[in-house]
Structures are given as C-alpha cells and as structure tokens.
C-alpha cells in the first residue's frame, strides 16, 4: 500500500502545500493589484495587470526602512546576547562543580513556567521607572537571557567529550580560552539553531514592543505594519505590500535555517 | 570531574580559589538578567495583585484580596474565563491532528521535492501572529474577502457572535500547524525502520502499525507539541487584538486580552496583576495535569 501511488501522494502534498501557504500567496497577489480592482466584487485572486504601486505607496506612507532597521537591530542584539549568556551559563553547568549548582539550574528552568503575561506588566513598570520606554535598551534588555537557550546549550555541551576539557587543562589552556577556542567552535550548529530561533521570535514580537514604544520612529516591523490597518481609509493593497515586505527577512532566514533550527530544538526539548 | 575540582599541576592554593569563583562568573550575566526581568517582576506582580496603584503604576496601598474579589464579582469574568478555556482545545486539537496528518503524508521517501513540501507545510512558523492577522482580516472581509466567496456563505465572520471565536481559532491553528508538522515529521523520521519492517513481517496492517509502533515511538514529541500548543493558545494576543479587539461584545475576549485592557487601557495595574496570577495558576494546573498524564501515557525509548 505504501508505495503504490507515490505520484498521487506527491500531488496531494503539493495541493495541501498550496492550501497552507494560500494566505501568503493571496497577500502577494493582492499587493500587486490596484485598489479599485481589490474592492470590486467578486473577489479577485490574480492581478489582471500587476503593479508595484502599493509598494511605492507603502514606502511613502510609513517609515518602513526605519521599522526594518529597528527590528533587525533589536533582533541581532537579542540574538547575540542570548547565545552568549546561554553558552556561558551552560559552560558553568556542564564543566564545573560549585555550591548551589542544582538549585540555580532548577531556578533557571523554573522561569519557563512563568508566562510572559505574569511579568510583562511589572517589566513595563520597571522599564518605565528607569526611563527606557521608547528606547532600544528597553526593547532589548528584558530578552537577553532565556532558560530555553541555556537548556539547549547545556544539552549540546553534554555531547562534547569530557576528555577535551581535561586534555586542554593539562596543556595549560585556561577556562576562558577553552570556551572560545574549543567549545564554541564545535557547538556552532547548536548555537546557530538558537540564534535563528531567537531572530525569528524577536522579529515577530508584538506585545512587548506595542507596550513600550511610542514614537513612530521606534516602532518595530510588526507594530508599524499593523498600525496601517488601524488607520482610517488605509487600503488593503498597501497593507498587504507592507506584510510581504516584512515577511521576506523572516521567511528567508527560516528557509535557510529551518533544518538546523528544528534539529537543535528537538535535541534540547524532546530527548532532554 | 576530579581533574576539574582538584589542583592542577604546579598550581597554588590561590589558583584553586580563583577557579572556585569561575563558574559563578560565567553564570553572572544570566543571573543578573533573570533577577531583573524574571524573578523581581514576578514577585512584584504578586505584590501588586494585593495592592492599588495610581495610573502610572506607582504603589498606593495594600488592599488584601480585594482585587481578586472584584475580578470574581465582575459580571463578564465568567465569560472571559470560559472563552479562555474554550479557546485552548479549539486550537490544540485541530493543530495537532492536522500537523500529524501532514507529517505522515510528508514522511514518504518516494515523494519528490520533499524539501519544497516541508517548507510549504511549515512556513507559518516564520510568520508573526500580528501580520498573519492582517491577511486573515482581508480573507474574512464579508464583501471583498475570499472566505465567503469560496464557501458560498454570507457571514460577517469577525463581527458575528457565533463565528468570531472560530474565525480567530482558525488563524491560530494555521499559525501552529507549521511547528507541529515539523516537530512530528522529525520524530517520525526517527522511528527505526527495522521496527516498522518487523511489524509488517508479523502481519501488521497500516492502522495496527500506526497505533502500536509509530504512535508510541513519537509519543514524547506528541506530548511536547501538545504542551507547546496549549501554552501558546493560552497566550494568544496579536491575532485577537488585530482581528476582533476581543469583540463583538466580549465574544473573543480571553484572559490575556483582558489583562492588556485592565493594565494599559484602564490603568488598573493591581487587578491586571491579579488576573495574570489567575492565568498563571490555570497554566500551572494544566501543565501539572499534563505531566501526570505523561508519566502514564508517554513512552521514552
């Protein structure tokens, strides 16, 4: 039964695949239509005469470049910080014995149980009280460490043979040098899985940047583009053009890093 | 490990002492961030839930359990809780089943272009709930949207009491399927070929093979996927804010959205914090229930 009709199954898969990505294709198609065409009944699926007018208009209406820069800057900072802090902490957990190790490890994992909503209000008040509302630091600092990241890096370090460290120590290699010159290079796949996951998550963040940014210039992509839909008389073509523009970076990174990210996340979350 | 905690060749006691603090130095950055942005705010949320604040969130006075009393006395709170609890299975079940179905379909070596299919099936993983909501708002548009056109209906999806919740759930399911699919596919590929072969030699048919071999083998991943789906459906926000703002009336107002309104529209930070503790308690209870179930139902190789 299994291999009787591979061609048919392949065809079914392709059809289902198109259904899955239909909303994206639809948005792309609408973004290429003039407004009068979008608004006419019955609904149109393909543009009669594709035009880039909506893209031109969206650049004029909203500071898209600025939104993209804000999100990219924040995402890169959070990504770098999380990979570094996670790797350092995991290094301590895997290669050192110290008082309170178990307690600290459990305390860190326990943060996974706290939903964002239980701390987001207090974090907002904290960030407001140190005058970081509407600043990059306010967007970045709360996300510089994550339990998931520490856990993933720990799982990775556990797979590196202990003998590496022992041999390095015998040769007089310091703890810091071992971390940078041996451990991190062999752990690059896991670190990049974490980095990709971090980047996409931050790029797609909505609630936190919505709460703490105020001026148009500090808006991140998700907030900036969704504001278009709340403005009066905004056209769907324009909104879809904005959607497609901000989707490109996350989709490209996702497609390039998908295999790696899934492998890394699986290793940490399931086999752990 | 004795190598690591003892003396190194030619090392002085000072050297050992310096190394004793080394692990704490490596942990320092994480601990600083966690104290500032997890532990402290969590304690502050607990504290604030027993307090009244001014409109900027500054502490005014302790009021004991009054915030909780007020919440449970609100006429709409029952509906909000019910919405929250209804929303979870509406998302977790379909996205699990559809994700599993797609994973089973894609897990065939004979299929060409499998990489393309995988990418198509998992694409929603890369899409934000907020931007997805923008597209779906157009799809649901009663006049120019394709939902009514394709289904031959005439429904105002997002403004109708009966359909608003389902409409939001469909968007959320779509967002979740991608990650469910990819995790389950990876798990399916990890099922040892010999196991399936030997079952087939023993005369197992497709269904038997699925329920007796495949399903138990991927149960840790199934468990993980359900856990993630439940957590994210409790926390859905972007799509609700953009699609319905909790409406019509309060038909799609879930706990997270109400917390947002209480804190950032009504500036009642005390009761918003109390509500977020209620949400925390609900999530904790369901997690504990799930882990008890895991002990019985999940097979770890």
Interface residues (C-beta under 8 A of the other chain):
Chain A: X1 X2 X3 X6 X9 X10 X12 X13 X14 X16 X17 X18 X20 X21 X23 X24 X26 X27 X30 X38 X39 X40 X41 X42 X43 X45 X84 X85 X86 X88 X89 X91 X92 X95 X96 X97 X98 X101 X104 X107 X108 X111 X113 X114 X115 X116 X117 X118 X119 X120 X121 X122 X123 X124 X125 X126 X128 X141 X142 X143 X144 X145 X150 X162 X165 X166 X169 X170 X175 X200 X203 X204 X205 X206 X207 X211 X222 X223 X225 X226 X229 X236 X239 X240 X243 X246 X247 X250 X251 X253 X254 X255 X258 X262 X263 X265 X266 X269 X270 X271
Chain B: X1 X3 X4 X5 X8 X9 X19 X20 X22 X23 X24 X26 X27 X29 X30 X31 X33 X34 X36 X37 X38 X39 X40 X41 X42 X44 X45 X48 X56 X57 X102 X105 X106 X108 X110 X111 X112 X113 X116 X117 X118 X119 X120 X121 X122 X123 X124 X125 X126 X127 X128 X129 X130 X131 X132 X133 X134 X135 X136 X137 X138 X139 X141 X143 X144 X145 X146 X149 X174 X177 X178 X182 X183 X186 X187 X206 X220 X221 X224 X231 X234 X235 X237 X238 X241 X242 X255 X256 X259 X260 X263 X264 X269 X272 X273 X276 X277 X279 X280 X283 X284 X287
